[in-house]
């Protein structure tokens, strides 16, 4: 089993079993030969058996609930390795310190999901100077000699969000404007979400009343900004494009406090449990489901191969880095059973708690 010196690995929560997705097949194909043998201990340096996993924040539920336990579980399946885990709590300086600590502790590979894509270049440079390969996980670091990049097609995420959003607004309104609550300006993915969304919204004829880049993906900041826009625009708001489920939650909270009825169309991303439940009640219109299991497992497989100095291959090259981009999926109330439930991402019992039993029955979930 893998060992964790900084924090012990956690069991994967029940209900998150193998996800039968196209992305799984892609992930399997990319790592050509799985590493099944454990490294020989007592030989070489501590880097022979140590992988660092550095995640950016805890406000986004997916990282602690899915990415970390899935990554650690796959590493444990591959052999007897140490996993040094750290979460930066949306603090780039803290992540820099965590990376340096991991390198000092003997990490042979860094799996890095950067808080700040530009600031994280210094982490990559420091690792490169020690001969330690870096996997850019979920978000692309803005520079440095990266060994691999694993994420989703993030521009497509924005396209999926905006396509559903435009359709929903057109069906529910006859001419109001929209707000755009984008992601963090330090997150390289946020720029791609925004680009994809604008590629649809700009040609839709919808009127953008105002737009906001949410610092640190902070839902409280999103709520505060949306509250200000409600005070300014009132009933003219027909929809709120929110780049993820956390900011969607903040936007919806502002709308609820202001007693806005009916609620405008609101988007999201990450298929968080609270978002799925909001979709059932009609508070949120859609989210984007990203099958994290194949992403986390592929990162673990590539990390182990790099730890052994083995060559890794990928179907793409992005900015000179071998890369795999998995496919995101749009989820509305009509798709819940065929996506997050079918993949075991969330179970019916987790979604349909007593407070949501009637909404689940109305949606045919059960």
C-alpha positions in Angstrom: 0.0 0.0 0.0 1.1 3.6 -0.5 2.3 5.5 2.5 1.7 9.2 3.2 4.1 10.9 5.5 2.4 14.3 5.6 -1.2 13.1 5.8 -2.5 9.5 5.6 -4.4 8.4 2.6 -8.2 8.2 3.0 -10.5 5.5 1.8 -12.6 6.4 -1.3 -16.1 7.2 0.0 -18.8 4.6 -0.7 -20.6 5.0 -4.0 -17.6 6.2 -6.0 -16.9 3.0 -7.8 -15.4 2.5 -11.2 -16.8 5.0 -13.7 -17.7 3.5 -17.1 -16.8 6.4 -19.3 -15.2 7.0 -22.6 -12.6 9.0 -20.6 -11.5 5.8 -18.8 -10.7 4.1 -22.1 -8.7 7.1 -23.2 -6.8 7.1 -19.9 -6.0 3.4 -20.2 -4.7 3.8 -23.7 -2.5 6.7 -22.9 -0.4 4.9 -20.4 0.9 2.1 -22.6 2.2 -0.2 -20.0 1.0 -0.1 -16.4 3.7 -0.2 -13.7 2.8 -3.2 -11.6 6.0 -3.8 -9.7 6.9 -2.1 -6.5 10.3 -0.2 -6.4 13.2 -1.9 -4.7 13.8 -0.3 -1.4 17.2 0.4 0.1 18.6 1.4 -3.3 19.2 4.9 -4.6 17.6 8.0 -3.0 14.2 8.6 -1.3 13.1 9.8 -4.7 12.8 6.2 -5.8 9.5 5.8 -4.0 8.0 9.2 -3.3 5.4 11.2 -5.1 4.1 14.6 -4.1 0.5 15.6 -4.8 -0.1 19.3 -4.5 -3.7 20.5 -4.8 -4.9 24.1 -4.9 -7.8 24.6 -2.6 -10.5 23.0 -0.3 -13.4 25.4 -1.3 -13.9 23.3 -4.5 -15.3 20.1 -3.1 -13.9 17.8 -5.8 -10.3 18.0 -4.6 -10.6 16.4 -1.1 -13.7 14.3 -2.0 -12.4 12.8 -5.3 -9.0 13.8 -6.7 -6.9 13.0 -3.6 -8.4 9.7 -2.6 -8.6 8.4 -6.1 -5.0 9.4 -6.8 -3.8 7.8 -3.6 -5.8 4.6 -4.2 -4.4 4.1 -7.7 -0.8 4.7 -6.4 -1.4 2.1 -3.8 -2.5 -0.4 -6.4 0.7 0.2 -8.4 3.2 -0.5 -5.6 4.7 0.5 -2.3 5.1 4.3 -2.6 5.0 7.3 -0.4 2.5 10.0 -1.2 3.3 13.4 0.2 0.0 15.3 0.1 -0.6 19.0 0.6 -3.5 21.4 -0.1 -2.6 25.1 -0.6 -5.9 26.6 0.5 -5.9 29.0 -2.5 -2.5 30.5 -1.4 0.2 30.5 -4.0 3.0 31.3 -1.5 1.8 28.4 0.7 1.9 26.1 -2.3 5.5 27.2 -3.1 6.5 26.3 0.5 4.7 23.0 0.2 6.5 22.2 -3.0 9.9 23.1 -1.5 9.1 20.9 1.5 8.2 18.0 -0.7 11.4 18.3 -2.7 13.4 18.5 0.4 11.7 15.4 1.7 12.8 13.5 -1.4 9.8 13.6 -3.8 10.8 12.1 -7.1 7.8 13.5 -9.0 5.5 16.4 -8.3 1.9 16.3 -9.4 0.9 19.9 -9.3 -2.5 21.6 -9.6 -1.4 25.2 -9.4 -3.1 27.9 -7.4 -1.6 30.5 -9.7 -0.5 29.3 -13.1 2.2 32.0 -13.4 3.5 31.9 -9.9 3.8 28.1 -10.1 6.5 28.4 -12.8 9.0 28.9 -10.0 7.9 25.5 -8.5 8.6 23.8 -11.9 11.9 25.6 -12.2 13.0 24.5 -8.7 11.9 20.9 -9.4 13.7 20.9 -12.8 16.9 22.1 -11.1 16.8 18.9 -9.0 15.9 16.6 -11.9 12.4 16.1 -10.6 9.7 15.8 -13.3 6.5 17.8 -12.8 3.0 16.7 -14.0 0.7 19.7 -14.4 -2.6 18.4 -13.1 -6.0 19.8 -14.1 -4.6 23.3 -14.6 -1.7 24.1 -16.9 1.3 25.8 -15.4 2.3 28.8 -17.5 5.9 27.8 -18.1 8.8 25.5 -17.1 9.8 22.1 -18.4 6.7 20.1 -17.7 6.8 16.3 -18.1 3.0 15.9 -18.6 -0.3 17.7 -18.6 -3.6 16.0 -17.6 -6.9 17.9 -17.7 -10.2 18.2 -19.5 -11.0 20.0 -22.6 -11.6 23.3 -20.7 -12.7 25.4 -23.6 -15.3 22.8 -24.3 -16.5 23.1 -20.7 -17.3 26.8 -21.4 -19.0 25.9 -24.7 -21.2 23.3 -23.0 -22.1 25.7 -20.2 -22.9 28.5 -22.6 -24.8 26.4 -25.0 -27.2 25.1 -22.3 -27.3 28.6 -20.8 -28.4 30.3 -24.0 -31.0 27.7 -24.6 -32.4 28.0 -21.1 -32.5 31.8 -21.1 -34.2 31.9 -24.5 -36.9 29.4 -23.3 -37.6 31.4 -20.1 -37.2 35.0 -21.0 -38.1 37.5 -23.7 -35.3 40.0 -23.6 -33.5 40.4 -20.2 -29.8 40.7 -19.8 -27.3 38.3 -18.2 -24.4 38.3 -15.7 -21.2 36.4 -16.2 -19.5 35.2 -13.0 -16.2 33.8 -14.3 -13.5 31.9 -12.5 -10.3 33.0 -10.8 -8.0 35.3 -12.8 -5.0 33.2 -11.5 -6.4 29.9 -12.8 -5.4 29.1 -16.4 -8.5 27.0 -16.9 -10.8 29.9 -16.0 -9.5 31.8 -19.0 -10.4 28.8 -21.2 -13.9 28.4 -19.6 -14.5 32.1 -20.3 -13.2 31.9 -23.9 -15.4 28.9 -24.6 -18.5 30.6 -23.0 -18.0 33.8 -24.9 -17.6 31.9 -28.2 -21.3 31.0 -27.8 -22.7 33.9 -25.8 -21.2 36.6 -28.0 -23.1 35.2 -31.0 -26.3 34.6 -29.2 -27.8 38.0 -29.1 -28.0 38.0 -25.3 -27.0 41.2 -23.6 -24.2 41.0 -21.0 -25.1 43.4 -18.2 -21.8 42.9 -16.3 -19.0 40.4 -16.0 -16.8 39.5 -13.0 -13.6 37.4 -12.5 -14.0 35.8 -9.1 -10.8 36.0 -7.0 -9.8 32.5 -5.8 -13.2 31.0 -7.0 -14.5 32.3 -3.7 -18.3 31.8 -3.5 -18.6 34.6 -0.9 -17.0 37.0 -3.4 -19.4 35.8 -6.1 -22.4 36.3 -3.8 -21.3 39.8 -2.9 -20.8 40.8 -6.6 -24.1 39.3 -7.7 -25.9 41.1 -4.8 -24.5 44.4 -6.1 -25.7 43.6 -9.6 -29.2 42.8 -8.4 -29.3 46.1 -6.7 -28.4 47.8 -10.0 -30.3 45.7 -12.5 -33.1 44.1 -10.6 -35.6 42.2 -12.8 -33.5 42.8 -15.9 -31.3 39.7 -15.0 -32.5 36.7 -17.0 -29.6 34.5 -16.4 -26.3 34.1 -14.5 -23.5 32.3 -16.2 -21.4 30.9 -13.3 -18.2 29.2 -14.2 -18.4 26.5 -11.4 -20.8 25.2 -8.8 -19.2 27.1 -5.9 -19.7 30.4 -7.6 -23.2 29.3 -8.7 -24.0 28.6 -5.1 -22.9 32.1 -4.2 -24.9 33.7 -7.0 -28.0 31.7 -6.1 -27.6 32.7 -2.4 -27.6 36.4 -3.5 -30.7 35.9 -5.6 -32.5 34.2 -2.7 -31.6 36.9 -0.3 -33.0 39.5 -2.7 -36.2 37.5 -3.1 -35.8 37.3 -6.9 -38.6 35.2 -8.3 -38.5 33.3 -10.5 -34.8 32.5 -10.3 -32.8 33.3 -13.4 -31.1 30.5 -15.3 -27.8 29.7 -13.5 -25.0 27.4 -14.8 -22.2 25.6 -12.9 -19.4 23.0 -13.2 -18.0 20.1 -11.3 -21.3 18.2 -10.5 -21.0 18.9 -6.8 -23.6 17.1 -4.7 -25.2 20.4 -3.7 -25.4 21.5 -7.3 -27.1 18.3 -8.4 -29.6 18.9 -5.6 -30.1 22.5 -6.7 -30.7 21.3 -10.2 -33.4 19.0 -8.9 -35.2 21.9 -7.1 -34.8 24.2 -10.1 -32.5 26.7 -8.4 -29.6 25.8 -10.8 -30.1 25.0 -14.4 -27.1 22.8 -15.3 -23.6 21.8 -14.3 -20.7 20.1 -16.1 -19.6 16.7 -15.1 -16.0 15.8 -15.3 -15.1 12.2 -14.7 -12.3 12.7 -12.1 -11.5 9.0 -11.6 -9.8 8.5 -15.0 -8.0 11.9 -14.6 -6.7 11.1 -11.1 -5.8 7.5 -12.0 -3.9 8.5 -15.2 -2.0 11.1 -13.2 -1.0 8.3 -10.7 0.1 6.0 -13.5 2.2 8.6 -15.3 3.7 9.7 -12.0 4.9 6.1 -11.2 6.3 5.7 -14.7 8.2 9.0 -14.4 9.4 7.9 -10.9 11.1 5.0 -12.6 12.5 7.1 -15.5 10.2 5.4 -18.0 9.1 7.2 -21.2 5.5 8.4 -21.2 3.4 9.1 -24.3 0.3 11.1 -24.9 -2.3 11.7 -27.7 -1.6 15.5 -27.7 1.1 18.1 -27.3 0.1 21.4 -25.7 2.8 24.1 -25.6 5.4 21.5 -26.0 4.1 19.2 -23.2 2.7 15.7 -23.7 -1.0 16.1 -22.8 -4.2 14.2 -22.3 -7.5 16.1 -22.3 -10.6 14.2 -21.2 -14.2 15.0 -22.3 -16.6 16.9 -20.0 -20.4 16.3 -20.1 -23.2 18.8 -19.6 -25.8 17.7 -17.0 -29.3 19.1 -16.6 -32.2 17.5 -14.6 -32.8 15.1 -17.5 -29.3 13.8 -17.5 -28.6 13.0 -13.8 -29.3 9.3 -14.0 -27.3 8.8 -17.2 -24.2 10.6 -16.0 -23.3 11.1 -12.3 -25.5 8.2 -11.1 -24.6 5.8 -13.9 -20.9 6.4 -13.2 -21.2 6.0 -9.5 -20.0 9.6 -8.9 -23.1 10.1 -6.7 -25.6 7.5 -5.6 -29.3 7.9 -5.5 -29.3 7.7 -1.8 -26.7 10.5 -1.5 -28.7 12.8 -3.9 -32.2 11.9 -2.7 -32.1 12.7 1.0 -35.4 13.4 2.7 -35.3 17.1 1.8 -35.0 16.2 -1.9 -37.2 13.1 -2.0 -40.1 14.9 -3.8 -37.8 16.6 -6.3 -36.2 13.2 -7.0 -39.5 11.6 -7.6 -40.6 14.4 -9.9 -37.4 13.9 -11.9 -37.7 10.1 -12.1 -34.7 9.5 -9.9 -34.9 6.6 -7.5 
